[in-house]
Amino acid sequence: MQVCIRCVMDNKSDATIKFEADGTCNYCNDALNRMKNEYFPDKKGKDMLDAIMTQIKQEGKGKQYDCIVGVSGGVDSSYVIYLGYQYELRMLAVHIDDGLDTEIAVKNIKNICAKTKTEIINIRPQLDQYRDVIRAFFLARVPNLAMLQDNIIHASLNDIAKKYNINYNLSGANFALESILERSTGINALDRKHIIALHKQFGQKRIDKLRMATFYEVYINNRYFQRIKKVLPLNFINYNLKNALDELAEFSDYIYYGGKHYESILTRFLQCYYLPTKYNFDKRKSHFSSMIVSGQLTREDAMKQLSKRPYINDDLKEFDFNYLAHYLEMSREEFNSLMSLTPRYHHDYSTSFVNNFAHIARRFRKYLG
């Protein structure tokens, strides 16, 4: 095994990683090359953000809302609402209530929306059908068990933006904490064909009441026809995780849940147990490496944190196992047995061309400056 000497990415589970002669890897080198065009943590960024927010408010005149924000209870989306509040934006928050939120996430969403006087729409997918797709992904034994979650938030944001004639989608995606993501087990959440194929093989119910987004809808129709502009406001400030948590705690009694994407029981299980145990894929490496690149974590501290188990204790692990077994309508014995089976990969099943899009985009991005 080889580990990058600058960040903490390694080739333990990732066949796509490449190392330079100096011991650095393609992930952090690529991120550092992109930084000058994507991340502006200085006065230039502040000026750019001021201009963007002014434009959003101008285009929102005469409408009920200036922009839409997908909120999960996580720190990134919560901070976007906090930032929008500072600019006096009239925001409409959208949350997917799929029965898998942690209690902390529910409180965080309630508090940040109440404090900022932000209206929120809770989208509740048809539970039997939604659960049947999630169960099919478990039975298929593929890496990204949360693919449907990601897809449905895209679909919901699109539908609500269209309903209220909203032109701007403020996203919590950001360079500071997400510039690096291991690609070994990746699948594009907008591959609706793949979701349907897995469900057809392993599902038991109809899924005609689930609204799923497509690649064309999000990347083509939204950008060039419906004209929904996606804005990443956290890329125009010095976005530091510790500072953000402190500010949110003081502003709205925000409670940190212990790790990136741990606000959902499913994604917490995915990142604390399922991926590292079955695929040798520890997503903390991507998160910490991103923080190293953005200058808010040292490599030494990252290695120390990686030496600890992802689950903070066995009680939390037991809670997640029991909760998910019940959610999937399995006994704990059935769930444990399923976890013991050999893992499979998304490419073992039918996928569409959209999964090549990111790879193609990365190849041409370096020519665009």
C-alpha positions in Angstrom: 0.0 0.0 0.0 1.2 3.5 -0.9 -0.1 6.7 0.9 0.3 10.2 -0.6 2.9 12.2 1.3 0.8 15.4 1.1 -2.7 14.2 1.8 -3.9 10.8 3.2 -5.3 9.2 0.0 -3.9 5.7 -0.7 -4.3 2.8 -3.1 -5.8 0.4 -0.5 -9.1 0.3 -2.3 -8.6 2.7 -5.2 -7.2 1.4 -8.5 -7.6 4.9 -10.1 -5.1 6.7 -7.9 -1.8 7.7 -9.4 1.3 8.8 -7.6 3.9 11.3 -8.9 7.7 10.7 -8.5 7.7 13.1 -5.5 5.1 10.8 -3.7 2.1 13.1 -4.1 -1.1 11.8 -5.7 -3.4 12.9 -8.5 -6.2 13.8 -6.1 -4.5 16.5 -4.2 -2.5 17.7 -7.2 -5.7 18.1 -9.2 -7.4 19.8 -6.3 -4.6 22.3 -5.9 -4.6 23.0 -9.6 -8.4 23.7 -9.5 -8.3 25.8 -6.3 -7.4 29.1 -8.1 -10.6 28.7 -10.2 -13.0 27.3 -7.7 -12.2 28.5 -4.2 -11.9 32.2 -3.2 -11.4 32.5 0.6 -10.3 36.2 0.5 -11.7 39.7 -0.3 -12.0 38.8 -4.0 -14.4 36.0 -3.0 -16.3 38.3 -0.7 -16.8 40.8 -3.6 -17.9 38.0 -5.9 -20.4 36.7 -3.4 -21.8 40.1 -2.8 -22.4 40.5 -6.5 -24.0 37.1 -6.8 -26.3 37.6 -3.8 -27.3 41.1 -5.2 -28.2 39.5 -8.5 -30.3 36.8 -6.8 -32.2 39.4 -4.9 -32.8 41.5 -8.0 -34.1 38.5 -10.0 -36.3 37.5 -7.1 -38.2 40.8 -7.0 -41.9 40.2 -7.5 -41.6 36.5 -6.6 -42.4 34.7 -3.3 -38.8 33.4 -2.9 -35.3 34.5 -4.1 -33.8 31.0 -4.1 -34.2 27.4 -3.0 -31.9 25.4 -0.7 -31.7 21.7 -0.1 -31.2 21.1 3.6 -30.2 17.9 5.4 -29.3 19.0 8.9 -25.7 18.8 8.0 -23.2 21.6 8.6 -22.8 22.6 4.9 -26.5 23.1 4.0 -27.2 24.7 7.4 -24.4 27.2 6.9 -25.7 28.1 3.5 -29.0 29.0 5.1 -27.1 31.0 7.8 -25.2 32.8 5.0 -28.3 33.5 3.0 -29.9 35.0 6.1 -27.0 37.4 6.5 -27.7 38.6 2.9 -31.5 38.9 3.7 -32.4 36.3 1.0 -36.0 35.0 1.0 -35.1 31.3 0.9 -37.3 28.2 0.5 -35.7 25.1 2.2 -36.4 21.6 0.9 -35.8 18.5 3.0 -36.2 14.8 2.1 -37.9 13.1 5.1 -37.3 9.5 4.3 -37.5 8.2 7.9 -33.7 7.9 8.2 -32.8 11.3 9.8 -31.0 11.3 13.1 -32.7 13.1 15.9 -29.9 15.7 15.9 -30.4 16.4 12.2 -34.2 17.0 12.8 -33.4 19.5 15.6 -30.7 21.3 13.5 -33.1 21.8 10.6 -35.9 23.0 12.9 -33.6 25.4 14.7 -31.8 26.9 11.7 -35.1 27.4 9.8 -36.8 29.0 12.8 -33.9 31.3 13.6 -33.7 32.5 10.0 -37.5 32.5 9.4 -36.9 30.2 6.4 -39.9 28.4 5.1 -39.4 24.6 4.6 -41.0 22.0 2.5 -40.6 18.4 3.8 -40.8 15.9 0.9 -41.9 12.5 2.1 -41.4 9.9 -0.6 -44.0 7.1 -0.8 -42.4 5.1 2.0 -43.2 1.5 0.9 -41.8 2.1 -2.6 -38.9 4.1 -1.3 -38.0 1.5 1.2 -38.3 -1.2 -1.4 -35.7 0.4 -3.6 -33.3 0.9 -0.6 -33.8 -2.7 0.3 -33.1 -3.7 -3.3 -29.7 -1.9 -3.2 -28.9 -3.7 0.0 -29.8 -7.0 -1.6 -27.7 -6.1 -4.7 -24.8 -5.5 -2.3 -23.5 -2.5 -4.2 -21.4 0.3 -2.6 -23.7 3.4 -2.8 -26.7 2.5 -0.8 -27.7 6.1 -0.6 -28.0 6.7 -4.3 -31.8 7.0 -4.3 -31.6 9.7 -1.5 -29.3 11.8 -3.7 -31.4 11.3 -6.8 -34.7 12.3 -5.1 -33.4 15.5 -3.6 -32.4 16.6 -7.2 -35.9 15.8 -8.5 -37.6 17.6 -5.6 -35.5 20.7 -5.9 -36.2 20.8 -9.6 -40.0 20.4 -9.2 -40.3 23.0 -6.4 -38.1 25.5 -8.2 -40.3 25.2 -11.3 -43.5 25.5 -9.2 -42.4 28.7 -7.6 -40.5 30.1 -10.6 -37.2 30.1 -8.7 -34.1 30.7 -10.7 -31.4 30.0 -8.1 -30.5 26.8 -6.2 -28.0 27.5 -3.3 -26.0 24.3 -2.7 -23.9 23.3 0.3 -21.4 21.6 -2.0 -18.0 23.2 -1.5 -14.3 23.0 -2.3 -13.0 23.4 1.2 -14.4 20.1 2.5 -15.2 18.2 -0.7 -12.4 18.9 -3.3 -11.3 15.3 -3.1 -13.5 12.2 -3.4 -12.2 8.7 -4.0 -13.6 7.4 -7.2 -13.2 3.6 -6.7 -16.8 2.8 -6.0 -18.4 5.8 -7.6 -21.8 5.9 -9.4 -23.7 8.9 -10.7 -26.8 9.4 -8.6 -28.7 10.6 -11.8 -28.3 7.2 -13.4 -32.1 6.4 -13.2 -31.6 3.4 -15.5 -29.3 1.8 -12.9 -31.7 2.4 -10.1 -34.6 0.8 -12.1 -32.4 -2.1 -13.2 -31.4 -3.0 -9.6 -35.0 -2.6 -8.4 -36.3 -4.8 -11.2 -33.9 -7.6 -10.1 -34.3 -7.3 -6.3 -37.4 -5.3 -5.6 -40.8 -6.5 -4.8 -43.2 -3.6 -5.2 -44.1 -1.1 -7.9 -42.2 2.2 -7.8 -44.6 4.3 -9.9 -45.0 6.9 -7.2 -41.3 7.7 -6.8 -40.2 10.8 -8.7 -36.6 10.3 -9.8 -34.4 12.8 -11.7 -32.4 12.0 -14.8 -29.1 13.2 -16.1 -30.7 15.1 -18.9 -33.1 16.9 -16.6 -30.4 18.2 -14.2 -27.4 18.9 -16.5 -29.1 19.8 -19.7 -32.7 21.0 -19.2 -32.0 22.9 -16.0 -29.0 24.7 -17.3 -30.2 25.6 -20.8 -34.0 25.5 -20.8 -35.4 25.9 -17.4 -32.5 28.2 -16.5 -32.0 27.1 -12.9 -28.6 28.4 -11.8 -26.7 26.4 -9.1 -24.7 28.5 -6.8 -22.0 27.3 -4.4 -21.8 30.2 -1.9 -19.3 28.4 0.4 -16.7 28.6 -2.3 -16.6 32.4 -1.9 -15.8 32.5 1.8 -13.0 31.2 4.0 -15.1 28.1 4.8 -13.6 26.4 7.9 -15.4 23.5 9.5 -14.5 24.4 13.1 -15.4 28.1 12.7 -18.7 27.1 10.9 -19.7 24.8 13.7 -18.9 27.5 16.4 -20.9 30.1 14.5 -23.9 27.8 14.0 -23.9 26.7 17.6 -24.0 30.3 18.8 -26.6 31.3 16.2 -29.1 28.4 16.4 -27.9 26.0 19.0 -26.5 23.7 16.2 -25.3 20.3 17.4 -22.5 18.5 15.5 -23.3 14.9 14.8 -19.7 13.6 14.7 -18.7 13.3 11.0 -19.4 14.3 7.4 -22.8 13.0 6.3 -23.5 11.4 9.7 -26.8 13.3 9.9 -28.5 10.4 8.2 -28.6 6.9 9.8 -28.1 5.3 6.4 -25.1 7.4 5.3 -23.6 7.1 8.8 -23.8 3.3 8.5 -22.5 3.5 5.0 -19.4 5.4 5.9 -18.7 4.0 9.4 -19.2 0.3 8.6 -20.4 -0.7 5.2 -17.8 0.9 2.9 -14.7 0.5 5.1 -15.6 -3.1 6.1 -16.7 -4.5 2.7 -14.8 -2.3 0.3 -11.8 -1.1 2.3 -13.1 2.4 1.4 -12.9 4.9 4.3 -14.5 8.2 3.1 -12.9 10.1 5.9 -9.7 10.0 3.8 -11.3 12.0 1.1 -12.8 14.5 3.7 -9.6 14.9 5.6 -7.5 15.2 2.4 -9.8 18.0 1.2 -9.3 19.8 4.5 -5.5 19.4 4.2 -5.7 21.0 0.7 -7.8 23.9 2.0 -5.4 24.4 4.9 -7.6 23.6 7.9 -6.1 20.3 8.9 -2.6 18.9 9.1 -1.6 15.6 7.6 -0.4 14.5 11.0 -3.8 15.2 12.7 -5.6 13.5 9.8 -3.6 10.3 10.3 -4.3 10.4 14.1 -8.0 10.7 13.4 -7.9 7.9 10.9 -6.3 5.6 13.5 -9.6 5.8 15.4 -12.6 3.6 14.5 -15.3 5.4 12.4 -18.1 4.5 14.9 -17.5 6.4 18.1 -18.7 3.4 20.1 -20.4 0.0 19.7 -23.7 1.2 21.1 -24.1 3.6 18.1 -23.2 0.8 15.7 -25.8 -1.5 17.3 -28.4 1.3 17.1 -27.8 1.7 13.4 -27.8 -2.0 12.6 -31.1 -2.5 14.5 -32.7 0.6 13.0 -31.8 -0.3 9.4 -32.9 -3.9 9.9 -36.3 -2.7 11.1 -36.5 -0.1 8.4 -35.9 -2.7 5.7 -38.3 -5.1 7.3 -35.7 -7.7 8.1 -34.8 -9.5 11.2 -31.5 -8.7 12.8 -30.3 -12.2 11.8 -31.3 -11.6 8.2 -29.5 -8.3 8.2 -26.3 -9.7 9.7 -26.4 -12.6 7.2 -26.7 -10.1 4.3 -23.8 -8.1 5.7 -21.6 -11.3 5.6 -22.1 -11.9 1.9 -19.4 -11.0 -0.7 -19.8 -7.4 -1.9 -20.6 -6.6 -5.5 -20.1 -3.4 -7.6 -22.4 -1.1 -9.6 -20.8 -2.1 -12.8 -21.9 -5.7 -12.2 -25.4 -4.4 -13.2 -26.8 -2.3 -16.0 -25.6 1.3 -16.0 -26.0 4.2 -18.5 -23.6 6.6 -20.2 -23.9 9.2 -17.5 -21.3 7.5 -15.4 -18.6 8.3 -18.0 -19.6 12.0 -17.9 -17.5 13.0 -14.9 -14.5 11.1 -16.2 -14.7 12.9 -19.6 -15.2 16.3 -17.8 -12.1 15.7 -15.7 -10.0 15.0 -18.8 -11.0 18.2 -20.5 -11.1 20.5 -17.4 -7.3 20.9 -17.4 -7.6 22.6 -20.8 -10.1 25.1 -19.7 -7.8 26.9 -17.2 
